């Protein structure tokens, strides 16, 4: 298993403070300093602004919006299907593609990642820190024909050279929208972060063949360049490379929290998840939401929280957590 973090080279140039991620009591139009805003589910507001993206996962509990806020005004635009914004030294880029128009999950992932990689490679903010991927029916199919495995194949084809020095933190979750829309978005800046691995887990790109022809391409977390926040990948009940506690939600939640704590220790971040740690919890079965909320209230009562209905990339996993851990 990996132990610890892969440290980046240091230089003397000033670094940009990380965007502040906050959850809002309702969707709102992006402000001048909003790098990106997100709504969740079919009833979320929509805005004709490249910085706003309505994500397909339905909220389980209070409906909220999400905002990434930076220290200076933001410029934004579109290039074909790709939307982008930049400000405060940071770049947001996103793309939505319909699989029915692009040949299925593998070809669609390749096209999406090719477009994003080309755009980032031509930008001053050419170091990707964090990526999110949302696709329909993620567990449909068996063996190498599972849709998630096809997505992984296409993702690596489309990546090109932009990730030659290592993968960033990432999330891949299945949504339940009837349309087979692939949504991918990322956060980048002008220098590399520090990739963090979990000593309790095998690095995802080193998974054995049983997990597909192409192993998942992500780090467990990224410490952003100013060392002010840890961007945490989708984290679940996995020990080594194996899923743990099949069909046991409470045990999976406990194991997931142990993995999250291990990432904080590996990256020398403050322990625990408090008001400086906005988190998303993805829940496979909507009727598990009350137990998930109760677990969060008991173990991370002050953490800003979004609970969303989404399928985890392995069919035996019931829950996954991602998010941010700020120093202050």
C-alpha positions in Angstrom: 0.0 0.0 0.0 1.0 3.6 -0.5 2.3 5.3 2.6 2.1 9.1 2.9 2.2 11.8 0.3 4.1 12.6 -2.9 5.5 16.0 -2.3 5.7 18.6 -5.0 8.8 20.7 -5.7 8.7 24.1 -3.9 9.3 27.5 -5.4 9.4 31.0 -4.0 6.6 32.5 -6.0 3.4 33.4 -4.1 0.6 30.8 -4.2 -3.1 31.5 -4.6 -5.3 30.8 -1.6 -7.8 28.1 -2.3 -11.4 28.9 -3.3 -13.8 28.8 -0.3 -16.4 26.1 -0.8 -19.7 26.8 1.0 -23.2 25.3 0.9 -26.0 27.7 0.6 -29.6 27.4 1.9 -30.9 27.8 -1.6 -29.6 28.1 -5.2 -28.6 31.6 -6.2 -27.2 33.2 -9.4 -23.4 33.4 -9.4 -21.9 36.6 -8.0 -18.9 38.5 -9.4 -16.5 36.5 -7.2 -18.1 33.1 -7.7 -15.8 30.7 -9.6 -18.6 28.1 -9.8 -22.0 27.4 -8.4 -24.0 24.1 -8.4 -27.6 23.1 -7.9 -28.7 19.5 -7.2 -31.6 17.5 -8.6 -34.4 18.1 -11.0 -35.9 21.0 -9.0 -32.7 23.0 -8.7 -32.7 26.5 -10.3 -30.9 27.0 -13.6 -29.1 30.1 -14.7 -27.8 31.0 -18.1 -24.2 31.4 -16.8 -21.3 29.1 -17.7 -20.3 29.1 -14.0 -23.5 27.4 -12.9 -24.1 23.6 -13.3 -27.2 21.7 -12.2 -26.0 18.2 -11.1 -28.2 15.2 -11.6 -28.1 13.8 -8.0 -31.2 14.4 -5.9 -30.7 15.8 -2.4 -31.7 13.6 0.5 -32.7 16.2 3.1 -32.6 19.9 2.8 -32.1 21.2 -0.8 -29.0 23.4 -1.0 -26.7 25.0 -3.5 -22.9 25.0 -3.5 -20.6 28.0 -4.3 -16.8 28.2 -4.9 -15.8 31.7 -4.1 -12.4 33.3 -4.9 -10.7 36.6 -3.9 -11.1 38.5 -7.1 -13.7 39.1 -9.9 -14.2 36.2 -12.3 -14.2 36.0 -16.1 -16.1 33.2 -17.9 -17.2 31.8 -21.2 -18.0 28.8 -23.3 -16.1 26.9 -26.0 -18.5 24.5 -27.7 -19.8 22.1 -25.0 -17.2 23.2 -22.6 -17.8 26.0 -20.0 -15.1 27.7 -18.0 -14.4 30.5 -15.5 -11.2 31.9 -14.0 -10.3 34.3 -11.2 -8.0 34.5 -8.2 -5.5 32.3 -9.9 -8.0 29.4 -10.3 -9.7 27.8 -13.3 -13.1 25.9 -13.3 -13.9 23.9 -16.4 -16.9 21.6 -17.0 -18.5 19.6 -19.8 -21.8 17.8 -20.2 -22.2 15.2 -23.0 -25.1 13.0 -24.0 -24.0 9.4 -24.4 -26.6 8.8 -27.0 -24.9 11.3 -29.2 -21.3 10.1 -28.6 -21.4 6.3 -28.7 -21.8 5.1 -25.1 -19.9 5.6 -21.8 -16.4 4.8 -23.1 -16.4 7.0 -26.2 -18.2 9.8 -24.3 -15.7 9.8 -21.5 -12.8 9.9 -24.0 -14.4 12.9 -25.7 -15.0 14.7 -22.5 -11.5 14.2 -21.1 -9.9 15.1 -24.4 -11.8 18.4 -24.5 -11.0 19.2 -20.9 -7.3 18.2 -21.2 -6.8 20.3 -24.3 -8.4 23.3 -22.7 -6.4 23.0 -19.5 -3.1 22.4 -21.3 -3.6 25.7 -23.1 -4.4 27.6 -19.9 -2.1 29.3 -17.4 -3.9 27.3 -14.7 -2.6 24.0 -16.2 -2.4 21.9 -13.0 -5.6 20.0 -12.2 -6.2 19.6 -8.5 -9.6 18.0 -8.4 -12.1 16.3 -10.7 -15.7 15.2 -10.4 -17.5 12.7 -12.7 -21.2 11.9 -12.7 -22.7 9.3 -15.1 -25.9 7.3 -15.4 -26.3 3.6 -14.4 -22.7 3.3 -13.2 -23.0 -0.3 -12.1 -25.0 -1.6 -15.1 -23.3 -4.5 -16.8 -21.2 -7.4 -15.5 -17.4 -7.9 -15.4 -15.5 -5.8 -18.0 -18.9 -4.7 -19.5 -19.9 -2.7 -16.4 -20.5 0.9 -17.4 -18.0 2.3 -14.8 -15.3 0.1 -16.3 -16.1 1.4 -19.8 -15.9 5.0 -18.3 -12.5 4.3 -16.9 -11.2 3.0 -20.2 -12.4 6.1 -22.0 -11.1 8.5 -19.3 -7.6 7.3 -19.7 -7.7 7.5 -23.5 -8.9 11.1 -23.3 -6.5 12.3 -20.6 -3.5 12.8 -23.0 -0.4 14.2 -21.3 -2.0 16.6 -18.9 -1.8 14.1 -16.1 1.6 12.7 -17.0 3.0 13.7 -13.6 0.3 12.0 -11.6 -3.5 11.9 -11.1 -5.4 14.4 -9.0 -8.1 13.7 -6.5 -11.4 12.6 -8.1 -15.0 11.4 -7.5 -17.1 9.1 -9.8 -20.7 8.6 -8.9 -23.7 7.2 -10.7 -26.8 9.4 -11.0 -30.4 8.3 -11.5 -31.5 10.8 -14.2 -33.3 9.1 -17.1 -31.0 10.9 -19.6 -27.5 9.3 -20.0 -25.6 12.6 -19.5 -22.0 12.5 -18.4 -21.0 15.5 -16.3 -17.4 16.2 -15.6 -15.9 19.3 -14.0 -12.6 20.2 -12.5 -10.6 22.8 -10.5 -7.1 23.8 -11.6 -4.4 26.4 -10.8 -1.0 27.4 -12.0 1.2 25.0 -10.0 0.9 21.4 -8.8 -0.6 20.3 -5.5 0.6 17.5 -3.3 -1.0 14.1 -4.1 -1.9 12.3 -0.9 -2.4 8.5 -0.6 -4.0 6.5 2.2 -1.7 4.0 4.0 -4.8 1.9 4.6 -5.5 1.5 0.9 -3.8 0.4 -2.3 -3.5 3.4 -4.6 -6.3 3.3 -7.1 -4.1 3.2 -10.2 -2.4 0.1 -8.8 -5.6 -2.0 -8.4 -5.4 -5.6 -9.6 -6.9 -6.7 -12.9 -10.2 -7.8 -11.2 -11.3 -4.1 -11.1 -11.1 -3.8 -14.9 -8.8 -3.4 -17.9 -8.0 0.1 -16.8 -7.6 0.9 -13.1 -9.3 4.0 -11.7 -7.1 7.1 -12.3 -7.1 9.2 -9.2 -5.3 10.1 -6.0 -7.0 9.7 -2.7 -6.6 13.4 -2.0 -4.8 16.5 -3.1 -3.3 19.1 -0.8 -3.7 22.4 -2.7 -0.7 24.5 -3.4 -1.0 27.0 -0.5 -1.3 24.0 1.9 -4.5 25.6 3.1 -7.0 22.9 2.2 -7.1 19.2 1.5 -9.4 18.2 -1.5 -10.6 14.7 -0.6 -11.6 12.2 -3.2 -14.6 10.0 -3.1 -13.8 7.8 -0.1 -15.7 4.6 0.8 -15.4 1.4 2.8 -12.3 0.0 1.1 -9.3 -1.6 2.9 -6.3 -2.5 0.8 -8.2 -2.8 -2.5 -11.2 -4.8 -1.2 -14.6 -3.6 -0.3 -15.4 -4.1 3.4 -18.6 -4.8 5.3 -20.9 -5.9 2.5 -24.6 -4.9 3.1 -23.7 -3.3 6.5 -24.3 0.4 6.3 -23.2 1.3 9.8 -19.9 -0.6 9.5 -19.3 0.9 6.0 -19.8 4.4 7.5 -17.3 3.6 10.3 -14.7 2.3 7.8 -15.2 5.3 5.6 -14.6 7.6 8.5 -11.4 5.7 9.4 -10.2 6.2 5.8 -11.0 10.0 6.0 -9.1 10.3 9.3 -6.1 8.5 7.7 -6.0 11.0 4.9 -6.0 13.9 7.4 -3.1 12.3 9.2 -1.2 11.6 6.0 -1.5 15.2 4.9 -0.8 16.8 8.4 -4.2 18.5 8.5 -6.1 19.1 11.7 -7.9 16.1 13.0 -11.7 15.7 12.6 -14.4 17.3 10.5 -15.7 20.5 11.8 -17.2 23.7 10.4 -14.1 24.0 8.1 -14.9 20.7 6.4 -17.7 20.8 3.9 -18.6 17.3 2.9 -20.9 15.4 0.5 -22.2 12.0 1.4 -23.5 9.9 -1.6 -26.0 7.3 -0.5 -27.0 4.4 -2.7 -30.4 3.7 -1.2 -32.6 6.7 -0.4 -34.2 4.9 2.6 -30.7 4.9 4.3 -30.6 8.7 4.4 -31.9 9.0 8.0 -29.2 6.7 9.3 -26.6 8.5 7.4 -27.7 11.9 8.8 -27.7 10.3 12.3 -24.1 9.1 11.8 -23.0 12.5 10.6 -24.7 14.2 13.6 -22.9 11.9 16.0 -19.4 12.0 14.4 -19.1 15.3 12.6 -21.9 17.5 14.0 -20.6 20.8 12.8 -19.4 19.9 9.3 -21.4 21.5 6.5 -23.1 18.6 4.8 -24.9 17.6 1.6 -26.4 14.2 1.4 -27.1 13.1 -2.2 -28.8 10.1 -3.8 -26.1 8.4 -5.9 -24.6 5.0 -6.8 -21.1 4.2 -5.7 -18.7 2.9 -8.3 -18.7 -0.6 -6.8 -22.1 -2.3 -6.4 -21.3 -3.7 -3.0 -20.6 -0.2 -1.5 -23.6 1.7 0.0 -22.0 5.1 0.8 -19.2 7.4 -0.3 -17.9 10.7 1.1 -15.9 13.4 -0.5 -15.2 17.0 0.4 -12.7 19.5 1.7 -10.7 20.0 4.9 -9.6 23.6 5.4 -7.0 24.5 8.0 -9.1 27.5 9.1 
